[in-house]
């Protein structure tokens, strides 16, 4: 499982000109689920993300979590994070989990 985390003031996902997800201040997560990843691993990762201290406190030190600031989290499934670039110029996605199984893990984050 690979996760890319970005702090945002706001974020949204638009599909066919329709907003399917949106948040205000918080975390935008791109989640790449790989074959063999488990729901337990997703739950563990979710707990880590919620408590990750990456927001500034009053002294401008990264000391607050998304939970501490009352922020929101938007998770986007991103199979390209599982890309294998070791051969040639065309990425391989054999490590990426099948969409239906990956969706189950995404629901925990």
C-alpha positions in Angstrom: 0.0 0.0 0.0 1.4 3.4 -1.0 0.0 6.7 0.2 0.7 10.2 -1.0 -0.4 12.8 1.5 -1.0 16.5 0.7 -2.2 19.2 3.1 -4.9 21.3 1.4 -7.0 24.4 2.0 -9.7 22.7 -0.1 -9.9 19.9 -2.6 -12.5 18.3 -4.8 -13.0 15.5 -7.3 -15.0 16.2 -10.4 -16.2 13.5 -12.7 -18.2 14.4 -15.9 -18.6 18.0 -14.6 -20.2 16.7 -11.3 -18.5 17.0 -7.9 -18.3 13.6 -6.3 -16.2 14.6 -3.3 -15.0 17.8 -1.7 -13.4 19.0 1.5 -12.2 22.2 3.1 -8.9 22.4 5.1 -7.4 19.0 5.7 -5.7 16.1 3.9 -5.9 14.9 0.3 -4.8 11.3 0.1 -3.8 9.4 -3.0 -4.0 5.7 -2.1 -2.3 3.0 -4.2 -3.5 -0.5 -3.1 -1.2 -3.3 -4.2 -1.9 -7.1 -4.4 -1.6 -8.6 -1.0 -2.6 -5.5 1.0 -5.1 -6.3 3.7 -7.9 -4.5 5.4 -5.9 -4.6 8.6 -3.1 -2.7 6.9 -5.6 -0.1 5.7 -7.0 0.3 9.2 -3.5 0.7 10.6 -2.6 3.3 8.0 -5.9 5.2 8.6 -5.0 5.5 12.3 -1.6 6.8 11.4 -3.0 9.4 9.0 -5.5 10.7 11.5 -2.8 11.3 14.1 -0.1 12.5 11.8 1.2 15.8 13.2 1.7 17.9 10.0 -0.3 21.1 10.7 1.1 24.1 12.4 0.4 25.1 16.0 0.4 28.6 17.4 4.2 28.6 17.3 4.3 27.6 13.6 5.6 24.1 14.4 4.1 21.1 12.8 2.5 19.7 15.9 -1.2 19.3 15.1 -3.1 16.5 13.4 -6.0 16.8 11.0 -8.1 15.7 14.0 -6.7 18.5 16.2 -7.6 21.2 13.6 -11.1 19.8 12.9 -9.9 19.1 9.3 -11.3 16.8 6.7 -9.8 13.9 4.6 -10.5 13.1 1.0 -9.2 9.8 -0.3 -8.6 9.1 -4.0 -7.8 5.7 -5.2 -4.7 6.0 -7.4 -3.5 2.7 -9.0 -0.6 4.5 -10.7 1.2 4.6 -7.3 1.8 0.8 -7.8 3.6 1.3 -11.1 6.7 -0.7 -11.8 9.2 1.4 -13.8 12.1 -1.1 -13.6 11.8 -2.2 -17.3 11.6 -0.3 -20.4 9.6 2.9 -20.9 6.1 1.6 -20.3 5.0 1.3 -16.6 3.7 -2.1 -15.5 0.7 -2.3 -13.2 0.9 -5.9 -12.3 1.3 -5.0 -8.6 -1.9 -3.0 -8.5 -4.9 -4.6 -6.8 -8.0 -5.3 -8.7 -10.4 -2.3 -8.5 -13.1 -4.1 -6.4 -10.6 -5.3 -3.8 -8.8 -1.9 -3.7 -12.1 -0.2 -3.1 -12.6 -2.2 0.1 -9.3 -0.9 1.4 -10.0 2.7 0.3 -13.2 2.7 2.4 -11.1 2.5 5.6 -9.2 5.7 5.0 
